[in-house]
């Protein structure tokens, strides 16, 4: 998903060949909003989108399948106070109950929390996972990277080392595994996009400071191949989610 400077929140559809096409845009959003593509939280078999507002309030929007997300789309309120987090990302199901979950990092403390998705279409009370992850400049919910059916995380530290944290299926993560050193120093956004190449393996997409967009193909074993440029001119987007 992308958010442009005019308040348009857009689905960028994968082609199955490693690129994007066919945009579906919902207008009327503030450019300060943060969106989190979340999978099906509400249980209606259509993917949902969490949106955090500058006030700190968050909502879980429930668009119909194939419908754009607008401020008037049906939603469930998730309450306020969410401005405390500088990372909100959905790695998929990490608790093993078949519902998507949310990872959040507190800006001031670096504490990382898990919010489990519930059968009621909202989130359970947070559970602390880690005390201080300030060393990471990006934390990315990447879906299932290693083929075990459990959501995983990617984390890029300030020295541009990239690590993978495998989900255990019990709401926690295994010890980190280093994937690459000196990786992605020019990237201002990294997004787990699922499988966009059609090979059944989760991929990642990154945007650099010039607005070029790069794809790294997942190998299904927890790592990635070399990057391929798939778009240019994306520097105008306020957010990539």
C-alpha positions as CSV (number, residue, x, y, z in Angstrom):
1,X,0.0,0.0,0.0
2,X,1.1,3.6,-0.7
3,X,-0.1,6.9,0.6
4,X,0.4,9.9,-1.7
5,X,0.6,13.6,-0.9
6,X,-3.0,14.1,-1.8
7,X,-4.3,11.7,0.8
8,X,-4.9,8.8,-1.5
9,X,-4.3,5.3,0.1
10,X,-3.6,2.9,-2.7
11,X,-3.4,-0.8,-3.2
12,X,-0.5,-1.6,-5.5
13,X,-1.5,-4.9,-7.1
14,X,1.1,-7.6,-7.7
15,X,1.3,-8.9,-11.2
16,X,2.6,-12.3,-10.2
17,X,5.7,-11.5,-12.2
18,X,7.5,-9.4,-9.6
19,X,6.0,-6.0,-10.4
20,X,3.0,-4.0,-9.6
21,X,0.0,-2.8,-11.6
22,X,-3.7,-1.9,-11.3
23,X,-4.1,0.7,-8.6
24,X,-7.2,1.0,-6.4
25,X,-7.2,4.2,-4.4
26,X,-9.3,5.5,-1.5
27,X,-9.1,9.2,-1.0
28,X,-9.6,11.5,1.9
29,X,-6.8,10.4,4.2
30,X,-4.5,12.7,6.1
31,X,-0.9,12.3,5.0
32,X,0.1,11.9,8.6
33,X,-1.8,8.7,8.9
34,X,0.0,5.4,9.1
35,X,-1.6,2.3,7.5
36,X,-0.8,-1.3,8.3
37,X,-2.0,-4.0,5.8
38,X,-3.2,-6.6,8.2
39,X,-4.6,-9.7,6.5
40,X,-8.1,-10.8,7.5
41,X,-8.7,-9.7,11.1
42,X,-12.4,-9.6,11.0
43,X,-13.0,-13.1,9.6
44,X,-14.9,-12.1,6.5
45,X,-12.2,-13.5,4.2
46,X,-11.3,-10.0,2.9
47,X,-8.1,-8.4,4.1
48,X,-8.3,-5.5,6.6
49,X,-6.2,-2.4,7.1
50,X,-5.2,-0.8,10.4
51,X,-4.9,3.0,10.3
52,X,-3.3,5.1,13.0
53,X,-4.3,8.8,13.2
54,X,-2.1,11.7,14.4
55,X,-4.3,11.8,17.5
56,X,-3.1,8.4,18.5
57,X,-6.4,6.7,17.7
58,X,-6.3,3.5,15.7
59,X,-9.0,1.7,13.7
60,X,-9.3,-1.6,12.0
61,X,-11.0,-1.0,8.7
62,X,-13.0,-3.8,7.1
63,X,-13.2,-3.1,3.3
64,X,-15.0,-5.6,1.1
65,X,-12.8,-7.7,-1.1
66,X,-11.7,-5.6,-4.1
67,X,-12.8,-2.4,-2.5
68,X,-10.7,0.7,-1.7
69,X,-10.2,1.8,1.9
70,X,-11.7,5.2,2.6
71,X,-12.4,7.0,5.9
72,X,-16.0,6.0,5.6
73,X,-15.3,2.3,5.3
74,X,-16.7,0.2,8.2
75,X,-14.2,-0.2,11.0
76,X,-13.6,-1.3,14.6
77,X,-12.1,1.2,17.0
78,X,-8.9,0.1,18.6
79,X,-8.8,2.9,21.1
80,X,-6.2,5.7,21.6
81,X,-2.6,6.0,22.8
82,X,-1.1,4.5,19.7
83,X,1.1,7.5,19.0
84,X,3.6,6.0,21.5
85,X,4.8,3.6,18.8
86,X,7.2,4.3,16.0
87,X,6.8,0.8,14.5
88,X,3.5,-0.9,13.8
89,X,3.8,-3.9,11.5
90,X,1.9,-7.1,10.9
91,X,4.0,-10.2,10.4
92,X,1.1,-12.6,9.9
93,X,0.1,-15.2,12.4
94,X,2.8,-15.6,15.1
95,X,0.7,-17.0,17.8
96,X,-0.5,-20.1,15.9
97,X,-4.3,-19.4,16.2
98,X,-4.8,-18.7,12.5
99,X,-5.4,-15.0,13.0
100,X,-3.0,-12.1,12.0
101,X,-1.1,-10.4,14.8
102,X,0.6,-7.0,15.3
103,X,4.1,-6.0,16.4
104,X,4.6,-2.5,18.0
105,X,7.7,-0.7,19.3
106,X,7.6,2.1,21.8
107,X,9.5,5.1,20.5
108,X,11.0,6.2,23.8
109,X,11.9,2.9,25.4
110,X,12.4,0.6,22.4
111,X,10.2,-2.0,24.1
112,X,8.5,-4.4,21.6
113,X,5.0,-5.7,22.1
114,X,2.8,-8.3,20.5
115,X,-0.9,-7.6,20.0
116,X,-2.8,-10.8,19.1
117,X,-5.7,-10.8,16.7
118,X,-8.9,-12.0,18.2
119,X,-12.0,-13.8,17.0
120,X,-14.0,-10.5,17.7
121,X,-12.1,-8.7,15.0
122,X,-9.9,-6.6,17.3
123,X,-6.7,-7.0,19.2
124,X,-6.0,-8.5,22.6
125,X,-4.0,-6.7,25.4
126,X,-0.4,-6.3,24.5
127,X,2.3,-8.7,25.6
128,X,5.9,-7.6,26.0
129,X,8.4,-9.4,23.9
130,X,11.7,-7.4,24.1
131,X,12.9,-4.7,26.4
132,X,15.0,-2.5,24.0
133,X,15.1,-2.7,20.3
134,X,16.3,0.9,19.7
135,X,19.3,-0.5,17.8
136,X,17.0,-1.3,14.9
137,X,16.1,1.5,12.5
138,X,13.6,-0.7,10.6
139,X,11.4,-3.6,11.9
140,X,9.4,-5.3,9.2
141,X,6.6,-7.9,9.4
142,X,7.5,-10.1,6.5
143,X,5.1,-13.0,6.6
144,X,6.3,-16.6,6.4
145,X,9.9,-16.4,5.1
146,X,11.2,-19.9,6.0
147,X,8.2,-22.0,4.9
148,X,6.9,-23.2,8.3
149,X,3.6,-21.4,8.1
150,X,4.4,-19.0,10.9
151,X,5.0,-15.2,10.5
152,X,8.5,-13.9,10.7
153,X,10.2,-10.5,11.3
154,X,13.1,-8.7,9.6
155,X,15.1,-6.1,11.4
156,X,17.8,-3.7,10.0
157,X,20.2,-2.2,12.5
158,X,21.9,1.2,12.4
159,X,25.0,-0.5,10.9
160,X,22.8,-1.8,8.1
161,X,23.0,-5.5,9.1
162,X,19.8,-7.3,8.2
163,X,18.5,-10.0,10.6
164,X,15.6,-12.5,10.5
165,X,13.6,-13.5,13.6
166,X,11.6,-16.7,13.0
167,X,8.2,-16.9,14.7
168,X,7.7,-19.9,17.0
169,X,4.0,-20.2,16.6
170,X,3.6,-19.5,20.3
171,X,3.6,-15.7,20.2
172,X,7.4,-15.4,20.4
173,X,10.4,-15.4,18.2
174,X,13.6,-17.4,18.0
175,X,17.0,-15.9,18.3
176,X,18.0,-13.6,15.4
177,X,19.8,-14.9,12.3
178,X,22.0,-12.5,10.4
179,X,21.2,-12.5,6.7
180,X,23.3,-9.7,5.2
181,X,25.9,-7.1,6.3
182,X,26.2,-3.7,4.7
183,X,22.6,-4.0,3.3
184,X,20.1,-1.4,2.3
185,X,21.8,1.7,3.6
186,X,20.0,3.8,1.0
187,X,16.6,2.5,1.7
188,X,14.0,4.6,3.5
189,X,11.3,2.0,3.3
190,X,11.3,-1.8,3.4
191,X,8.0,-3.7,3.1
192,X,7.1,-7.4,3.3
193,X,4.7,-7.9,0.4
194,X,4.1,-11.6,0.3
195,X,4.7,-13.5,-2.9
196,X,4.7,-11.1,-5.9
197,X,6.7,-13.3,-8.2
198,X,4.3,-16.3,-8.3
199,X,6.7,-18.9,-6.9
200,X,4.9,-19.3,-3.6
201,X,7.7,-17.6,-1.6
202,X,7.5,-14.4,0.3
203,X,9.4,-11.4,-1.1
204,X,10.4,-8.0,0.1
205,X,10.3,-4.6,-1.6
206,X,12.3,-1.5,-0.7
207,X,12.4,2.1,-1.8
208,X,15.7,4.1,-1.9
209,X,16.2,7.8,-1.4
210,X,16.1,8.5,-5.2
211,X,12.6,6.9,-5.4
212,X,13.7,3.7,-7.1
213,X,11.9,0.5,-5.9
214,X,13.7,-2.8,-5.6
215,X,12.6,-6.4,-5.2
216,X,14.4,-9.1,-3.4
217,X,13.0,-12.6,-4.1
218,X,12.5,-14.8,-1.1
219,X,14.1,-18.3,-1.4
220,X,11.5,-19.9,0.9
221,X,14.3,-20.8,3.4
222,X,14.5,-17.5,5.2
223,X,16.7,-15.5,2.9
224,X,16.7,-13.6,-0.3
225,X,18.3,-13.3,-3.7
226,X,19.9,-10.2,-5.1
227,X,17.9,-7.1,-5.8
228,X,16.0,-6.2,-9.0
229,X,14.8,-2.7,-9.8
230,X,11.0,-2.8,-10.5
231,X,10.0,0.9,-10.5
232,X,11.2,4.5,-10.3
233,X,9.6,7.8,-9.3
234,X,8.1,6.6,-6.0
235,X,9.8,9.3,-3.9
236,X,6.5,11.2,-4.0
237,X,4.7,8.7,-1.7
238,X,4.4,9.8,1.9
239,X,4.3,6.2,3.0
240,X,4.9,2.7,1.9
241,X,3.2,0.0,4.0
